[in-house]
């Protein structure tokens, strides 16, 4: 099948490369000429394990290509995937300008029937609006093409996105009663359904809601355990024990019950905010979602304040981890982007290390020092703060760390160390919900 994927960010590029791997002929489309030039040469523009190999293989087989011109891609295409960004506006609502632009450009240039798929995370009702815009432009052109709009949200975890695409838990398809589109999408995903991956057909509106619901629920689990971590710090409880006690209940499960400085990235913050905005728009109260956002903000800032409270004047601070999570270079909503300005404003010196995200971090925070190893960052530091749980940080020699530091404070924002081991090395441990 011939496909176009518009937008080559995390969702778009992974989707394009994986569809090509499944045997489809895919054209990736992006307005960024520099990005497209790199992709054509097989240079991956994001860090995602396994993606560069798929990119190069797709280019070599001819199943994958890239262009800046959507009109050029359309003539042979049966399905167009819109995978453009939907960032939050100041009022938390999703910015849908790029989504509508793609729909309108398809309508202006299409010369045959095709299926338009919203892969981006969009608020309920967006598919209907896209369909209206497409029909209006087709009427203005005086042509009649059948272009059903469906919702096919992604459920990718950065760092595991290739695996999640090729081995998904489920494939959600929202189609409002169009038999042709249903058959086409079923054929598209046949390589996955043949090996038992389930396709869930539902109304388009349900599919648009389910992505937000999934992310908001997971974010709520994170905020719930983080809320309890503050209670533990006040009362002497241990959040690790509590998480184990909760997680062993098979109605709850252990995942997303790891206390830390809160969630970040491109999905959870954006989607929680979008639901809060939708609540205001519809008048339907969503107090649990609102509380999830508030707890996440508080969790991050209260831990940072603990660090600021113990630092001497003009301290040296080492930051371990800049990306919002390990196995990615994504800096969106990363805790480091909140902490670094606070430290600079207080007159402290910052030295940072991250295995893959320093290039992206330098574009946002160019005025700190970036170094090539955790120990180099910790040299003469008054405090070390772990912001991202990279495996490289878990196995550091704590005695060596104590030896290179000037001070003794280790702030473990992800609870990756055992407090007794840290104290045994002569360091003062500051964790979350543990004493």
Secondary structure, DSSP 4 states (H G I P E B T S, - for coil): -EEEEE--SHHHHHHHHHHHHTT-EEEEE-S-HHHHHHHHTT--SS--TTHHHHHHHHHHHTSEEEES-HHHHHTT-SEEEE-----B-TTS-B--HHHHHHHHHHHHH--S--EEEE-S---TTHHHHHHHHHHHHHHHHT------EEE----PPTTSHHHHHHT-SEEEEE-SS-HHHHHHHHHHTHHHHTTT-EEEEE-HHHHHHHHHHHHHHHHHHHHHHHHHHHHHHHHT--HHHHHHHHHTSTTT-STT---SS---SSSHHHHHHHHHHHHHHHT---HHHHHHHHHHHHHHHHHHHHHHHHPPTT-EEEEE--SSSTT----TT-HHHHHHHHHHHTT-EEEEE-SS-HHHHHHH-TTSEE-SSHHHHHTT-SEEEE-S--HHHHT--HHHHHHH-SS-EEEETT--S-HHHHHHTT-EEE-SS--
